[in-house]
């Protein structure tokens, strides 16, 4: 077992409607850098993605951005990162982010964030990885996602033990504290699709 050294964060390419979202992104970026945990994210410099990356870079953190070529202009690729990888598709972006991470965190975001989060939970359900997944509830933003999963379970489309595939955390401080207690199995990245 090894400690968490790299975390993929899924979050919005927009800042959202509440200042709490930007503050959470800033706090997570800074907190990961201070814990010497590399941030892996979607590579943009706009929205929560950019706020988080800027905070991590400002705190001396290592940041890997992964962005598909067609989003280079839409999400405005961040040029101040430790490393930026341009992929040929969304699928290869998500795969590379998953391979590079020891754990996953969901911050508030839009449909892309929901897609990435549900997919990484599904991959864990299918035993394609066994890495921790933390859903960060900022200003009650995660409650609809958690309610949707509960509805899927209530309607018989998933078993109740589906809830064991992820953890909900109340805010960034709880996420950072939890990351400090987690471990991952060495070599697990190679087990991904």
C-alpha positions in Angstrom: 0.0 0.0 0.0 1.2 3.5 -0.8 0.0 7.0 0.1 -1.9 9.1 -2.3 0.5 11.1 -4.5 -1.7 12.2 -7.4 -5.4 13.2 -7.5 -7.6 13.8 -10.5 -10.1 16.5 -9.9 -13.3 16.9 -12.0 -14.8 20.4 -11.8 -16.4 23.1 -13.8 -15.1 25.1 -16.7 -17.3 27.9 -15.4 -17.1 29.5 -12.0 -20.7 28.7 -11.0 -23.2 31.0 -9.3 -21.8 31.0 -5.8 -18.5 32.5 -4.6 -18.2 29.4 -2.4 -17.4 27.3 -5.5 -14.4 29.4 -6.4 -13.2 29.5 -2.8 -13.4 25.7 -2.7 -11.5 25.3 -6.0 -8.8 27.7 -4.6 -8.6 25.8 -1.3 -8.3 22.4 -3.0 -5.6 23.5 -5.3 -3.6 25.1 -2.5 -4.3 22.2 -0.1 -3.1 19.6 -2.6 0.1 21.6 -3.3 0.8 21.9 0.5 0.3 18.2 0.9 2.7 17.5 -2.0 -0.1 15.8 -3.9 0.1 16.3 -7.7 -3.1 17.8 -9.2 -4.3 16.1 -12.4 -7.2 18.0 -14.1 -8.7 19.0 -17.4 -6.0 21.5 -18.4 -8.1 24.6 -18.8 -7.4 28.1 -17.3 -11.1 29.1 -17.1 -13.8 28.5 -14.5 -13.1 26.4 -11.4 -10.5 24.5 -13.3 -8.3 27.6 -13.8 -8.9 28.9 -10.3 -7.8 25.5 -8.8 -4.8 25.2 -11.1 -3.7 28.8 -10.4 -3.9 28.2 -6.6 -1.9 24.9 -6.9 0.8 26.6 -9.0 1.0 29.6 -6.7 1.5 27.3 -3.8 4.4 25.5 -5.5 2.4 22.4 -6.5 2.9 20.0 -9.3 0.0 20.2 -11.9 -0.7 18.0 -14.9 -3.3 19.3 -17.3 -4.9 16.9 -19.8 -6.9 18.5 -22.6 -8.2 17.3 -25.9 -7.0 19.2 -28.9 -10.5 20.4 -29.9 -10.9 22.0 -26.5 -7.6 23.9 -26.6 -9.4 27.1 -27.6 -12.8 26.5 -25.9 -11.4 25.8 -22.4 -8.4 28.0 -23.1 -5.5 25.7 -22.2 -3.5 26.7 -19.2 0.1 27.5 -20.1 1.6 27.8 -16.6 1.4 24.2 -15.5 4.1 21.7 -14.7 2.9 19.6 -17.6 0.2 19.9 -20.2 -0.7 16.9 -22.4 -2.9 17.3 -25.4 -5.0 14.3 -26.3 -6.9 13.4 -29.5 -10.3 12.8 -27.8 -12.4 13.1 -24.6 -12.0 9.4 -24.2 -8.3 9.5 -24.2 -8.3 12.5 -21.9 -10.4 10.7 -19.3 -8.3 7.5 -19.6 -5.0 9.4 -19.2 -6.4 11.3 -16.2 -7.5 8.1 -14.6 -4.2 6.4 -15.2 -2.3 9.3 -13.7 -4.3 9.5 -10.5 -4.2 7.6 -7.3 -7.6 9.0 -6.3 -10.5 11.2 -7.7 -12.3 14.2 -6.4 -15.4 15.8 -7.7 -15.9 19.5 -7.2 -19.0 21.4 -8.5 -19.3 21.5 -12.2 -21.5 21.0 -15.2 -22.4 18.1 -17.5 -18.7 17.3 -18.2 -18.0 17.0 -14.5 -21.1 14.8 -14.0 -20.0 12.6 -16.9 -16.4 12.2 -15.6 -17.7 11.4 -12.1 -20.3 8.9 -13.1 -17.9 7.2 -15.5 -15.1 6.8 -12.9 -17.6 5.4 -10.4 -18.8 3.0 -13.1 -15.3 1.9 -13.9 -14.8 1.1 -10.2 -18.1 -0.8 -10.1 -16.8 -2.8 -13.1 -13.5 -3.5 -11.3 -11.4 -1.5 -13.8 -9.8 0.3 -10.8 -10.1 0.3 -7.1 -9.1 3.9 -6.4 -10.8 6.2 -3.9 -13.5 8.6 -5.2 -14.5 11.6 -3.1 -17.5 13.8 -3.9 -17.0 17.2 -2.4 -20.2 18.8 -1.2 -19.7 22.6 -1.5 -22.7 24.7 -0.6 -25.0 21.7 -1.1 -23.9 21.2 -4.7 -23.4 17.5 -4.4 -26.8 16.7 -3.0 -28.6 16.3 -6.4 -25.8 14.0 -7.6 -26.1 11.8 -4.5 -29.9 11.9 -4.8 -29.7 10.7 -8.4 -27.6 7.8 -7.4 -30.0 7.0 -4.5 -32.9 7.1 -7.1 -31.1 4.7 -9.3 -30.7 2.3 -6.3 -34.3 2.9 -5.2 -35.6 2.0 -8.7 -33.7 -1.3 -8.7 -31.0 -0.3 -11.3 -28.1 -0.6 -8.9 -27.5 -2.4 -5.7 -27.4 -0.5 -2.3 -23.7 -1.4 -2.1 -23.1 1.0 -5.0 -22.8 3.7 -2.3 -19.5 2.0 -1.2 -17.9 2.9 -4.5 -17.5 6.6 -3.5 -17.5 8.8 -0.4 -19.2 12.1 0.1 -17.2 14.8 2.0 -18.6 18.0 3.4 -16.3 20.6 2.0 -12.6 20.8 1.0 -11.2 20.5 4.4 -12.9 17.1 4.8 -11.6 16.0 1.4 -8.0 17.0 2.2 -8.2 15.3 5.6 -9.6 12.1 4.0 -6.9 12.1 1.3 -4.3 12.1 4.1 -5.7 8.9 5.4 -6.1 7.0 2.2 -3.8 4.5 0.4 -3.8 3.0 -3.0 -2.6 -0.4 -4.3 0.7 -0.1 -6.2 0.3 -0.7 -9.9 -3.4 -0.1 -9.9 -3.1 2.5 -12.7 -2.2 -0.3 -15.2 -5.5 -2.0 -14.5 -7.5 0.7 -16.2 -9.1 0.2 -19.6 
